[in-house]
Amino acid sequence: MIRITTLRGSAAALTLLIAMAACKKNEGATAADSATMAAAPAAAASVSNIELGKSVTADKKVGTPTTDFGPRDTIYASVTTENAAPGAMLTAKWTYQDGQVVDSTSQAVASTGAGGTPAVTEFHISKASAWPAGSYKVELFLDGTSVGSKDFRIGK
């Protein structure tokens, strides 16, 4: 009689261990499934390219990039933005060597949003008289946060 009771107890304990192992295995699968099903975080908006030049093409890209300009040139900046939310504002702040602001212009980014086609935005500055020779910079801001800059020179 003792043997039968011991066998029954052992069988019950074995069944319990198998059930616990199966539950733990399912718990792991459930956690992995939940992680897989969770939406990936949206990529942060960023400026991936800033090019300067003396002209832009129909798609707002600089034809021939340069950082050296003449005193009567129009200076173009072509800015490529990725993952920008609809209505995001891109600002170009142009400064002269001592930090004096030459111009500041904002435009809404024409993007298809996160994961979509990158937006290309064009900014430019020109002057009726000659630009003073020296060092200049254009700094880009996306919704008020600095996202890049480009230095350039205007010669005599």
C-alpha positions as CSV (number, residue, x, y, z in Angstrom):
1,M,0.0,0.0,0.0
2,I,2.8,2.4,0.7
3,R,4.2,1.8,-2.7
4,I,1.0,2.8,-4.4
5,T,0.7,6.0,-2.4
6,T,4.3,6.9,-3.2
7,L,3.8,6.2,-6.9
8,R,0.6,8.3,-6.9
9,G,2.4,11.2,-5.1
10,S,5.4,11.0,-7.5
11,A,3.0,11.0,-10.5
12,A,1.2,14.1,-9.1
13,A,4.5,15.9,-8.5
14,L,5.8,15.0,-12.0
15,T,2.5,16.3,-13.5
16,L,2.8,19.5,-11.4
17,L,6.4,20.1,-12.6
18,I,5.5,19.6,-16.3
19,A,2.6,22.0,-15.9
20,M,4.8,24.6,-14.3
21,A,7.4,24.3,-17.0
22,A,4.8,24.6,-19.7
23,C,3.5,27.8,-18.0
24,K,6.9,29.3,-17.8
25,K,7.5,28.5,-21.5
26,N,4.2,30.2,-22.4
27,E,5.1,33.2,-20.2
28,G,8.3,33.7,-22.2
29,A,6.5,33.5,-25.5
30,T,3.9,35.9,-24.4
31,A,6.5,38.5,-23.4
32,A,8.4,38.0,-26.7
33,D,5.1,38.3,-28.6
34,S,4.2,41.5,-26.7
35,A,7.6,43.0,-27.5
36,T,7.3,42.1,-31.2
37,M,3.7,43.5,-31.4
38,A,4.6,46.8,-29.7
39,A,5.0,49.6,-32.1
40,A,8.6,50.7,-32.8
41,P,9.4,54.2,-31.6
42,A,9.2,56.8,-34.3
43,A,12.5,57.9,-35.7
44,A,13.5,61.4,-34.5
45,A,13.3,64.2,-37.0
46,S,16.7,65.3,-38.3
47,V,18.6,67.2,-40.9
48,S,20.6,64.7,-43.0
49,N,22.2,67.1,-45.4
50,I,23.1,70.8,-45.8
51,E,24.6,72.0,-49.0
52,L,25.6,75.5,-50.1
53,G,25.9,76.8,-53.7
54,K,25.3,79.5,-56.2
55,S,22.1,77.9,-57.6
56,V,19.6,75.2,-57.0
57,T,17.9,72.8,-59.4
58,A,14.1,72.3,-59.8
59,D,14.1,69.8,-57.0
60,K,15.7,72.4,-54.6
61,K,19.1,70.7,-54.5
62,V,22.3,72.6,-55.0
63,G,23.7,72.0,-58.5
64,T,27.4,72.5,-57.6
65,P,28.2,72.6,-53.9
66,T,30.7,75.3,-52.7
67,T,31.6,77.2,-49.6
68,D,33.4,80.1,-51.5
69,F,31.3,82.9,-52.8
70,G,31.9,86.3,-54.6
71,P,30.7,89.6,-53.1
72,R,27.7,89.8,-55.5
73,D,26.6,86.1,-55.4
74,T,23.3,84.8,-54.1
75,I,24.0,82.1,-51.6
76,Y,21.6,79.1,-51.6
77,A,21.2,76.5,-48.8
78,S,19.6,73.2,-49.7
79,V,18.5,71.3,-46.6
80,T,17.3,67.7,-46.5
81,T,15.1,66.8,-43.6
82,E,14.0,63.3,-42.6
83,N,11.1,62.1,-40.3
84,A,9.7,65.6,-39.8
85,A,6.2,65.7,-38.6
86,P,3.6,67.5,-40.7
87,G,3.8,71.3,-39.9
88,A,7.4,71.1,-38.6
89,M,9.2,74.5,-39.0
90,L,12.7,74.7,-40.4
91,T,14.6,78.0,-39.8
92,A,17.8,79.2,-41.5
93,K,19.7,81.8,-39.5
94,W,22.5,83.4,-41.5
95,T,25.3,85.2,-39.6
96,Y,28.4,87.3,-40.4
97,Q,31.8,86.6,-38.7
98,D,31.1,88.5,-35.5
99,G,27.7,86.8,-35.0
100,Q,25.7,89.6,-36.5
101,V,22.5,88.2,-38.0
102,V,22.3,88.8,-41.7
103,D,18.9,87.1,-42.2
104,S,16.6,84.6,-40.5
105,T,13.8,82.8,-42.5
106,S,11.4,80.0,-41.5
107,Q,9.5,77.6,-43.7
108,A,7.2,74.6,-43.0
109,V,8.9,71.4,-44.0
110,A,7.1,69.7,-46.9
111,S,7.6,66.1,-45.7
112,T,5.5,63.0,-45.9
113,G,6.2,62.4,-42.2
114,A,8.0,59.6,-40.3
115,G,9.6,57.0,-42.5
116,G,8.4,58.9,-45.6
117,T,10.3,60.6,-48.4
118,P,12.9,63.1,-47.1
119,A,11.9,66.8,-47.6
120,V,14.3,69.2,-49.4
121,T,13.9,72.9,-48.4
122,E,15.7,75.8,-50.1
123,F,16.8,79.0,-48.4
124,H,18.8,81.8,-49.9
125,I,20.2,85.3,-49.2
126,S,21.1,88.0,-51.7
127,K,22.1,91.6,-51.4
128,A,21.7,94.6,-53.9
129,S,25.2,95.8,-52.9
130,A,28.3,93.7,-52.4
131,W,28.6,91.4,-49.4
132,P,31.4,92.3,-47.1
133,A,34.3,89.9,-47.4
134,G,34.7,87.5,-44.5
135,S,33.4,84.4,-42.7
136,Y,29.7,83.6,-42.6
137,K,27.6,80.7,-41.2
138,V,24.1,79.4,-41.8
139,E,22.6,77.5,-38.8
140,L,19.4,75.4,-39.2
141,F,16.8,74.9,-36.5
142,L,14.0,72.3,-36.6
143,D,11.1,73.4,-34.4
144,G,13.5,75.7,-32.5
145,T,16.3,73.1,-31.9
146,S,19.6,73.5,-33.7
147,V,20.1,70.6,-36.1
148,G,23.2,71.7,-38.0
149,S,25.2,74.5,-39.6
150,K,27.5,75.2,-42.5
151,D,30.4,77.7,-42.6
152,F,31.2,79.7,-45.8
153,R,33.4,82.6,-47.0
154,I,32.8,85.5,-49.2
155,G,35.9,86.7,-50.9
156,K,36.9,90.1,-52.5
